[in-house]
Amino acid sequence: MARAAHSPRLAPIPASLPDAVPFVGPETLERLRGAPFRARLGANENGFGPSHAALAAMAAALPGIWKYGDPTSHDLRAALALHHGVTPEHVVVGEGIDALLGLAVRLFVGPGDPVVTSDGGYPTFVYHVAGFGGVLHKVPYRDDRQDPEALIATVARTGARLVYLCNPDNPMGGWLEPGRIDTALAGLPDDCLLLLDEAYGEFAPALPRIDPDDPRVLRLRTFSKAYGMAGARIGYALGTPSVIRAFDRVRNHFGVNAIAQAGALAALQDGDWLDRTIGQVAAARDRIAAIARDNGLTPLPSATNFVAIDCGADGALARAVLSRLDADGIFVRMPWVAPQDRCIRVSCGPEAELDALADALPRALAAARTDIA
Amino acid sequence: MARAAHSPRLAPIPASLPDAVPFVGPETLERLRGAPFRARLGANENGFGPSHAALAAMAAALPGIWKYGDPTSHDLRAALALHHGVTPEHVVVGEGIDALLGLAVRLFVGPGDPVVTSDGGYPTFVYHVAGFGGVLHKVPYRDDRQDPEALIATVARTGARLVYLCNPDNPMGGWLEPGRIDTALAGLPDDCLLLLDEAYGEFAPALPRIDPDDPRVLRLRTFSKAYGMAGARIGYALGTPSVIRAFDRVRNHFGVNAIAQAGALAALQDGDWLDRTIGQVAAARDRIAAIARDNGLTPLPSATNFVAIDCGADGALARAVLSRLDADGIFVRMPWVAPQDRCIRVSCGPEAELDALADALPRALAAARTDIA
């Protein structure tokens, strides 16, 4: 043990970081409770699953898994470019939005540089900013929605290098009308990059039209949500070529799974399946909202594949509801700052899982109210 | 275009990096030459492919791809711990060794910190060190092998935080007898971490026994080589729990593909397939060596799934041979510094691909000699 005192030392930034992780996975929770969940409605996964064409493409690609995936994701980038009306040079593919967020922070944030996000926004972005030594400036939600005007004002005040906006929003589910993003962009300084996280973009009634050559905006998209391929770890960023090219300086060039590339390409081309999913998700949102109302709770408007449910009191009650649901086999999550933490967040899923929620919620609510009394 | 002058600026370290990438993938080369390769023998992939049990496990896991993979890789880590006689706390799973090398550099190397590697060693490690602002000290190969004594002496001289050693070695294929690693370890300072890249470890006649609680050593292993799953992007590191835990501060927790986790678990448990592969690889090494000798060239001893072939002159000839092989549909690579760059590097693969090499090499060699004459 004498050696421990002289073990290799962490570099200064990693040494300053906490051991905490952004999210505990449902498998860990299942091991803690000693039984599987009967409803997996906490991670905004898409239980309606991927396109059968995508599954077939992945199955067909499996025997070729001895080969590294194409490090340029050439075919997928070409298809994405066509899909978005840009060139392949406007697209970089990565191991999910999480990885791309990390790379974007690494590229544009040096130690001590200011970064702006919403207080209660995506924890993995916060994790990356801390991980590269950035200094976070957090802007409160306004009426349970992100506040782009305040975000931009904070950018101006702090000289931030990066600002994060998730639209539609996680964890509250709301969306910003395209005009509000346009207005925010008009005020964004030229030397600040807006990370516009559109993980839930396919579910939004409308998205802003953004000049693909505006060097101030990087849009992030994923196959994890509407396309039902969270386990594949594949997402992409859209931006002007000079910004996209910068990712080549730091990314893990051979990092994207070859099967995921094949699946994403097929998924992108199966528009019918996407339409079907969007319909199923809309129906599931309505069902979750109805379940909430049946229990005297208030569902918040959602443009995503989840619904935040206002439990009607504070974070203590919502945490107790979450805990009781967990004990009853229902995996959900919740926002992490007040006053949004008065809600639980329920992902859309198949009918049987929502039936399980409908069954469990009255009991969980009653027990939770007793717990905190 | 006025905007470009004020675009978001890169942070200092990324701004200092070149646009060059460590490796050009074979798909890009195929697009450049306008036709697919008939022999894919350049990336040290394993054309004998993964275990049928692994393929079956991945096929069975595909419908569950709507779920994020377990961020703790619990089941795989438990199996790896059993396999290596350690605890799961000694194991971290990542998106291939490339990703784990990047995280290790990020954890232990701050800007300006010295790092030691072999001159001509793995370019992706060099890429990561530059990417986090480390200062590389390169040690020449000795007799076409890495020189652990000189590496350790350079650590002592520079106060390096990290030293990289690949055993068996890429790109030359040699290996170090366990005693030489033991000796090197005896001289390794307590505050330096040895990254022992054992990507090709399964092919080695013997590997050193390393105290799993030695905080100075991190062993890196992969499912890309002997297990034939390069496209899955899954590897792992073995180290003392305090070092392994540090990865949780910076890694992409949900970054490992769910299907890859299932496949790796099944592959690990199919020892018969691994034995079969090791036999096929040994036979292919012999065949490649015979092809080299048939052409008057010298195959170097290899403990990996590839063979470095000394083309008998300098880098110019080897580059010309490589180029001629490429034009003839044979993908191989070569070492990148002199005098090792007198060689081409041929990966083991199925008989038909080696037949194609045997067919093409005489022509390539003759043409290359003319090219440089």
Interface residues (C-beta under 8 A of the other chain):
Chain A: R3 A4 H6 S7 P8 R9 L10 A11 P12 I13 P14 L17 P18 D19 V21 P22 F23 G25 E27 T28 R31 R40 A43 E45 N46 G47 F48 G49 P50 L55 M58 A59 L62 P63 G64 I65 W66 K67 Y68 G69 D70 P71 T72 H74 E95 G96 D98 A99 G102 R106 L107 F108 V109 G110 D113 T124 G131 F132 R161 L162 D190 D191 C192 L193 D214 P215 R216 S224 G228 M229 A230 G231 A232 R233 T240 S242 V243 R245 A246 D248 R249 V250 N252 H253 F254 G255 V256 N257 A258 I259 A260 G263
Chain B: R3 A4 H6 S7 P8 R9 L10 A11 P12 I13 P14 L17 P18 D19 V21 P22 F23 G25 E27 T28 R31 R40 A43 E45 N46 G47 F48 G49 P50 L55 M58 A59 L62 P63 G64 I65 W66 K67 Y68 G69 D70 P71 T72 H74 E95 G96 D98 A99 G102 R106 L107 F108 V109 G110 D113 G131 F132 R161 L162 D190 D191 C192 L193 D214 P215 R216 S224 G228 M229 A230 G231 A232 R233 T240 S242 V243 R245 A246 D248 R249 V250 N252 H253 F254 G255 V256 N257 A258 I259 A260 G263
